[in-house]
Amino acid sequence: MISVLIPSCNDTSLQVNSPDETIQVRFTLKDGIPRYIITKNGKSVIEPSAIGFVLRGQSGNSTDHSTDRRTDQGTDQGTDQETDHKTDLGTAYRLVSVEESSADGSWEQPWGEFRTIADRHNELVVHLVSAGRNGILMDIRFRVFDDGVGFRYAFPEQPGLDSVVVMDELTQFTFPDDHQVWWIPVHSENSYYESLYRKSQISGTDTINTPATFETHDGLYLAIHEANLTDFASMTLRRTGARQYVSELVPWSNGVKVYAKAPFESPWRTIIIGEEPGDLVTSTLVLNLNDPCKLDDVSWIEPSKYIGIWWGMHLEKYTWGQGPDHGATTERVMRYIDFAGEHGLDGVLVEGWNRGWDGNWSEDGTKFSFTESYPDFDLETVASCAADKNVRLIGHHETGGAVANYEKQMEDAFALYQQHGVNAVKTGYVNKYLDGSEWHDGQYGVRHYRKVVETAARYRIMIDNHEPVKGTGLQRTYPNLMTQEGGRGQEYDAWSGDGGNPPSHTTILPFTRMLAGPFDFTPGTFDFGYRVVEGTRVNTTLAKQLALYVIIFSPQQMASDLPENYEGNPAFEFIKQVPCTWSDTKVLDAVIGEYVTMARKDWNSDEWYIGSITNETPRTIELDFSFLEEGLDYRAEIYADGAGADYLTNPEPVKITYRVVHAGMHMNVELAPGGGTAIRLVPLP
């Protein structure tokens, strides 16, 4: 529903509601300044917030940014006074026309957390022109769903506007109160989003990454992010007041934010709105705001569960480069393939097989060859062995951030893999900058990562991208982008000087990092006795490691421990059985940072799986089985924390029990400190 009120030439007010009428977006144009306002059930979500861009060469852009570079610490701390709209494209805007439309449909994914995605929204498009002699046309498109709002900017084809240089985006997010926010900083700690999330008031932050998740004083949960990041700079949020952020685009090394040619569109700015934390997890708003699949055939895209020599390298048992402990030898990889084939795992990841790892590769990625093997690795023999065992060989392309070197070899590298039946590749970019000067999440990086996915698709290769730009739903358009890192994964539990990921980390991720898409977190630790850095370890129980296969979604899911640590352990049966793609997902109960309980339905059967995890606090969780099909009994295979389990002192005990449950039942599960419970529910005949 859209309502329009134009009382004068200078004042305009437009409103568009969600299909269920619970969310209202109001657009205003007063004295030439465009703003938007969002409410949910009458509660203020976003207070009047200005929108717009600064383009180089247009009047109103009085600052020369040509030599600006964002510092490693982000931008300066905002003041406690909210700022108003900076002038761009002239001194003001004028309304040209308005369009409205609605959609009520659905579409299916080839893999995901849901098989079918409903797309119900109302849309308002506001056509504006900037004031002045050389007025610039700019459109703002709002889409309002039952679970939130997306809006984007478009500059249509028009006389006098060809090549465009964007110096700043002026989108504001002004809140009614100084809310609590879960956040990580921009670039100051690393360039890969690999920070621990922290919770503070808005006024206690500086420049933060998205997704950023807010707990409001009115009891709502919000997540600000973006969708369909295509040939643009990634959006971060710079605090400009005690309760306000402005979009801060990640710049090129010369200070420019975006180079574009008209016509062009920005990514969608997204605000997911929920009444419970789980509403954020089950929102499909970001996916709906991406373009439909561009691949004619997706039959070759297959989710998988895999193992690899990766963890042995982090434990310093093996090395990436040549030497007596080289990990990627023909003999060792074939043993991993044998293990995978014996236990029904789909793939084996091989890192360190190619030349270039010796020396300080992270500072000079130009040494990498993506087609030449080390002498002790025979790609043809290994690939043939994998095919015989019906196991997928997962290739690896670490670039060291040397993007130009990788792009020169990419076609040959993918062709080599295709020749040997390797249809999945893990890519990596371990370096602060790409090609020595550009951020991973600037337009330079966005263009490169997109090129990799599109090129891989031509060779029918799936991508697992590490050190990426954040996910914004591109997997809808290119479903061969299976999973990404872009968060602090379990590798930190091998060598991080802060002791590893705290127990609360995985109770936060579903409501923050996971809103950006699948995460190659690499769970599956069974042996807790390793020592790489004293005091650093996996801070969970073994049962919680199992539960993470349900909590942390990835269609390429790793069983990360060494094969010998799985042999003979009955808990390994859960990893062998648990799917990695789901037809339905439900959050049964959650408090961000404390505990999470999820239920997911297998993509290919009527089985359900439950994962329940806690932080360092032990607790009793009541499971409500009302999500199950009425009239059916289910065999529950329960993997719970055993007697005396504790993530610090006794992480290994797992108690495996069986019982029959149905939709009318409730059941209590006991979670140990840092613990969890994993359950498989199989319908009985």
N, C-alpha and C positions, 0 to 999 in steps of 0.2 A: 504494500500500500504506500502510495506517494502522495503527499500533499504539498501544494505550492502556494506561497504567499508573496506577492511582489507589491508592497505598498507604495514604493516610489522608485525612481530611477536609480537611487543609490543603495537601497536596502532590499535584500532578497532573502527569503527563508524557504528551504525545501526540506522535506522529511521523507525518509523511506524506512519501513519497518521490516523485521524478519517475518517469514511466513507464519510463524506461530504468534506474532504480535508482541513477543516479550522483549525484543531488542529494537531500539529506535535510534536511527542516525539522523541528525539534523545538520544540514549544510546552510551556512549563512554567508552573505556577502554584504558587509556594511562598510561604507566609506572606502570601497574598493578592496577590502582585505577579506580573503576567503578563510573561513574557519569551519571546523566540524565539531560536533558534540555527540556523545554516545551515552545512552541510558539502558539499563536492564531492569525490567519490572519496576520502573519508576526510580530506580537507584542510579545516581550519577556514576558513570564509569570513566568517561573522558570529558573533562570540562572544556569550554571553548579553547580550541587549539588551532593555530594558524598553519597553513600549508603553502608550498610553493618551491621554487628553485631559483638559484642564482646562476645565470649563464654569463660566460666571459663576453665582454664587449657590449652588453646591454646596460642601459642607464640604471643607476641604483647600485651597481657593483663598484663600490669605491675602493675596495681593497685589492691589492695585487698579491695573488697567492702563488705566483709562478715559481717561487723558490721554497715554498712551505714544505716541510716534511713532518708528519706526526711523530712525536717522540715515542720512545719505548714505553713511557708511562701513561700514554694517552694524552688527553687535553687537560687544561687547567681545571681545577675544581670549580664547579658552578657556584653562583651566589645563592642566597636564600630568596632572591627576588625573581619571580617568574618574568621571562622576557616576552616581548610581543614580536610581531611579524617584521622581519627585515625586508626591505624593499628589493624586489627583483623584477626583471622584465618591464621596467617602467615603474611608475609610482603606485599603480593600482590596477585592478581588474574590472572588467565589465561583463555581465552575463550576456551570452549570445543566444543560447537555446538550451533546452533540457530534453533528455530522452529517458524513457522508463521501460522496463521489461521484467519478466519473471521466468523462472525455470522450475520444473518439477519432474526430474528424471532420475536415472541411476546408470551406473556403469560398472563393469567387472574388471578386477585386477588379475594379472597372471599369477601374482603372489602377493602376500601382504598380511596385515593383521585383521583384515576383513575381506571376504570374497567380493561382496557387492557394496558399492558406495552410493548412498543417496545424495543427489545434488538438488537441493531445494533452496532457492534464494530469490530475493527481489533486488533489482538493480536500478540505480540512478546514475545517469551520465550528465555531468554539468559541463557545457561548452563555454569557455571563457576566452576573452581577448585582453591582453595587457593594454593599459593606457599608453598614450604617446603616439608619435608620428608613425613609428614602425611597429604597430601592435602585433604581438605574437599570440597565436592561437594555442591554447592549452586546454586539454580535457581532463576532468577528474571523474573516475569511474568508481562508484561504490557498489559493493555486493554485500548484502546482509543475509546471513544464514541464521538458523536457529541456534548455532553454537558460536557465533561471532561475526566479525566484520572484516572485509578486505577492501582496500582501496588502492588505486594506482593512478599514475599520471601518464598522459599520452600527448605527444607533440605531433600533430598530423602534418602531412605534406602541405607546404604553403610557400608562397613567394618570399624570397629573401632569407629563408631558413634552410640551409643545406647541412654543412658540417656544424656540429654543436659541441661546445666545451662546457661541461657542467662543473662549476666551481664549488657549489654547496647545494644541499637539499635542506629545506626549512621546515620539514614536517615536525610538528610538536606533538607530544603526548603529555597533556596536563591532567593530573589526577586531583580529585577533590580533597584528598588527605595525603599525609606523608606515610604511605603504605609500607608494609614489609615486602621485601623483594629478595628472591633467590637469584644470585648473579655470579658471573666470573668477569675478571677485568680483560681489557683489550691490550694485547701485545706486551704488557709490562712483565708478565711472567713467562710466556712463550707465545709462539705464533700459531699454535695448533689447537687452541681451545682446551688445552690439557691442564686446566686448573681445577682445584677443588671448589665446589660451590660454597658460597657463604650467604648468610641471611642477615640483612640489616634493613634499616629504614632507607627510603629513597634518598633522604638527605645525607646518608652516610656513604653514598657511592660517588663515583666519578664518571668515567666512560666505561660502559659495560657491553658485553656481547649479547646477542639474541640467539636462542630464545631466552627471554628474561621472564620470570614467573612471579606474580604478585598475589599476596593475600591481603584483601581489602578490609577496611574497618566495617564494611557492610556484610561481610561474610561471603563475598564472591572471590573467585579465583580467576586470574587473568594471565595470559601469556602473550607477549609482544614478540613478533618474529616477522619474517617475510616469506613470500612464495614466488616461485618462477624467477629466480635470479638468473638472468640471461644477458650476457654482454653488458654488464653493469657492475658497479662497485657494491660490495657487501655493506649492509647497513649496521652500524653500531649505534648506541644510545649515549649521548653526552648530556650529563646533568646540567641544566641551566637554572635550576631553582630547587627549593626544598621539596617540591612535588611535581617537577617537570623535567622531561627529557626532550632533546631535539635529535633528529636523525643526523648522524655523523658518518658520511660515506668514507670508506677506507680509500686513501689517495694513492695515486701513482707517486713515484719518487720525486717528480717535479711539482707535486702539490695539486695537480689537476685531479678531480674526482672521476669524471667519466668523459670519454670521447664518444660521440654518437653522430649519426646522420639521420635527419628527418626523412620519413616518419620513424619515430621510436617510442617505446613504452618503458616505463620504469617497472621494476618488480612490484608485486603487491605488498603493501604494508598490512600486516595481519594482527588482529586482536581476537584471540580465543577467549570466550567468556563462559565460565561454568559456576555452578552452585556447589560442586564438590570437586576435590582434587582429581578424581577419576574422570570428570567431564573433559579435562584437558587431554588426557591420554586417549580417550575414544573419539575426540574430534577429528573429522576428516576435512576440515576447512582448507588446510594447506594443500592437500592433494587435489581438491576440487578447483583450486585456483591455478593449477598447472595445465599445460596443453595436453590434450589426449595423446595416446601412444602414437609415435611416428614410425614404428616398425611394422612392416606388413606381416611378418611371421615372427611369433614369439615362442614357437614350439621348442626351440633349442635352449631357452632360458629355464634353468632348473635349479631350485633351491637345493642346498646340500649341507651335510654335516661333515666336517673334515678334521684331520689331525695334521701335525707338522713338526719339523725339527726346531721351530721357532723358540719354544720355551727352553729347550736345552741350551740355546745360544744366550738367552737372558740369564740363565743360571751359570753361564761361563763353562758349561760342559763341552760345548762345541763353539767353533768360530765361524763367522761369515766368510772370512778370507782364507786363503790357502795356508796349509801348515799341518802339523801332526794331528790336530783336533778339528780339522775342517768338517763342518756338518754335512754339507751337500755333496757327499760322495755317492757314487752309483750304488755301492753295497749297502750303505745305511738307508738311503731312500727306498731301496727295494724291500728292506726289512719293514719299513713303515707301511709300504704298500701291502705287504703280506698281512700285517696287523689290521689294516683298514678293511681288506677284503674278508678276513676271518670274522670280523665283528660287525659287518654291515655298514661301515662308514663310507661316505661317498667320495671323499677326496683326500689328497695329501698335498700340503703346501710345501714347496721347496724354495727356500731362500738361500742366497749365496752361491748359486750354481754358476753364475756368469762372471766374467773378468771385470775387475775394477774395485773390488772390496779391499784390497791391500792398501795399507797406508791410511792417511787421513781423508777417507772418501767423503765424509760429511762436509769437508771444506772444499773439496774439488770433485764434484760429481761428474765432471767432463771425462773422467777416466773410465766410466762405465761403458761397457759394450753390452748390448741386449741380444746379441746373436752368437757370441763366442763363449763357449763353456770353458771352465777350468779343466785341466787334464784328467782329473779323477772323477769327472762327471760326464756320463754318456747320455745325452738327452734322448736319442733314438731308442736305446735299450730300456731306459727307465719308462718312457712313454709306452713302449710296447708291453712292458710288464704290467703297467697300470691298466691298459686296455684289456689284457687277458684276465685280470682280476675284477673287471667291471668297476674300477676305481678311477675317479677323475684326478688328473694331475693338475694342480693349481700352480701356475707360474708366478714369477715375482719380478717386478721392475722397480728397484730402488733407484731414484734419480739423483739423490743428494741435493735436490732443489735446482739442478741444472736442466732447466726446461728446454732450452734451445737444443742442447745435446740430445735430449730424449726425443724431441719432435723430429730431428733429423733421421733418427733410427726407427721411429715408431712403426711405420708401414712394414719395414723388413722384420721387425721384432714380432708383430702380430702375425705376419705371414708365416714366420717360422713356427710359432705356436700352433697356428691352424694346420700346418703341414703335419704336425705330430699329435693332433687331436687334443691339444690343450685349449679348453674353451673357458677358462677362468684365470684371471690375473689379479694379484695384489700389487698395487702401485704404492710408492712411498716418496716423500719429499722432505727428508730430514735435513732441514737447514732453516735458519731464521728467515732468510729471504729467498725468493726465486730469482735465479740468474744474478744473484749478488745485490739486488737493489729493490725488488718489488715484493710487496706483501702477498702472502698466499690468498688473502681474502679481498684484494683489490681487483680491479677490472682485468689486469694482466693475468692473474691467477684464474679468475672465473672463465676467461676465454680459453685458457689452456685445459683446465679440467673438463670443460665441455667438449673440446676437440678430442680429448682422449676417449671419452664415452662414445662419441659419434664414430670415431675411427674404429674403435673396438667393435661396435655394432656391425660395421661392414664386414668384419672378419668373424662374426658370430662368437664374440668373446665377452664374458661377463667381467665386471670390474668391482674390486674391493679396494677402495681408495683410502690410504692412510696419509696423515698430515694434509687434509683436504681443505677446501672451502666448505663452510657449513652446509648441511643439507637444507633444501627448500622445496622438496617435493619433486625434483627432477626425475625420480624413478617412475613417475606416472608416464612421462613423455618417452623416456629411455629406460625401460625396465631391466636392461642389462647392467645398469648401475645398481648393484645388489645391496651393497652395504658400505659403510665408511667408518673411519675412526672419528676424528673430530671431537674427542673427549678423552678424559683421563681413564685409560683402560687398565686391565689387570697386570700389564707389564710393569707398572710402577711398584707392584708388590714384590718384584725381584730386587730392585736396585735403588729405589727412591730414598733419599736421605732423611725424609720425614717419617719413615717407618711403614710406608705403604698406604693404600686407601683405607680410611677409617670405616668402621661398620656402617656408619650413616650414609656413606657415599652412594651406595646402590639403592637406598630408600629415597634419594633425591633425584637421581638420574631419570626415572620415568616421567617426571613432571618438569624437567628442564631439557637436558641434552636430547632425550628421546623424542621430544616434540619436533626435532629437526629431521627425524627419520631413523632408519636402521643403524645399529651401532655394533661394530666388530669389537666387542668388549673382551672376548676370549676368556670365558669362564671355564671351569672344569678341573681345578686343582684338587688333587687327592693326597698328595704328599706335602706336609707342612714342615718337614724337617730340614729343608735346604737352608744354606747360609751364604748369601752373596754379600750383602751389607748387614752388619750386625744390627739387630733390632728391627729389620725390615722383613715383612712376611705378609701372607694373605690373611687378612683380619676377618675371617669368616669361619664358620664350621663347615664340614664337608656337606652336610645336608643343605646349607644355604647355597653352596656351589651348585647343587642340583636345581634348587628353586630358581636360580638366576637364568636357567634356560627358558623358563616361562616368563620371568619378569623383563629381561633384556631381549628385545626382539632383534633378530638378524636372520635373513633368509639364507645366508652363508654363516653357519654357526660352528665355532671351533670347540673341539675337545682338546684343551690346550696342554694338558700334562704329558709327561713321557709315557709311552706305551707300557713300560714295565710297572708303572704306578697304577695302571688300570687292571692289569692281569690279576685274576682271582678275587677281585673286590666285587661283591654282589651289588653295590651301589652303582657300578658302571652300567648295569642293566637299564637304569633310568635314562642315562645319556644315549644309549643305543635306541631306546624307544621314542624319546620325546621328539616331536616334529620341530621344524624350523619355519613353518609358514602356517597361517591360521585362517579359518573361515569366519571366526567371530572372536571378539575380545571383550571381557567385562572386568572392571575394577570393582571387587567386592567390598573392599574397605581400605582406607589409607589415611595416614597423616604424614605430610611431606617431612622427610628427615627422621621419621620415627619407625614407621612400618608400612608395608604394602602387601596386599593380597589380591592376586589376579587369577582369573579363569580364562582359558583360551580353548577354542575348539579346533581340532585337527582339520586341516584343509581337505584331506582325502578320506575321512571316516567320521563316525559319530562319537569318537572318543573326545573327552575333555581332559585338560591338564590344569592343575592348580599350583601356583607358586606363592608362598608366603614368607616374607623376610622381615627381620627387625634390625634395629641399630644395636648398640652395645647393651641395651636394656632388655632383659628377658620379659616375656609377656605371654599371656594366653589369648589366642585369637579364636573367635567363634566363626565357624564356617557355615554359611547358609546355602544349601544346595537347591534353592528355588529356581536357579537358572537351568537346571536339568530338565529334560523332557518328561512331562507328566506321564505316569503309568509305567515307566521303565525302571528297572533296577540296574545298578551299576556296580561292578567290582572295583573297589578302591584299593589301589596299590600305594601304600603310604610310606614315604621315606622321610623320617623325622629325626630330630636331634636325639641321640641316645642318652643313656644315663650319664650324668656328670659332664655333658658336652658344654664347652665354653670356648669361644674363639681364641682366647689368650692361653689357656692352660690345657685344654683337652678338645681339640677341634674335630678329631676323627670319628667318634662314635655316631653311628647311624642305626636307628631302629626301623626295621622293615616289617610292616604289618599289613593285614588284608581284612577288609570288611565289605559288607554290602550297604550301599546308600541309595537314596532316592530323593525326589524333588521336595518332599515334605520334611526332610531331616535337617537338623543342626548338629554340628560336631565341634568340639573344642580341640585345638592343637596347641602344644606347648613349644614355644620358641626359646631356645637357649640364648645367652648373651652372644650377639653377633650371629645368631642362628637362623634357621629356616626350615620349611617343610615343603616337599615336592610330592604331588599326588597325580597318579594316572587313573582316570575313570573310564572303564571299559563297559559298554552296554552288555547286559546279559541277555541271552536268548529267551 
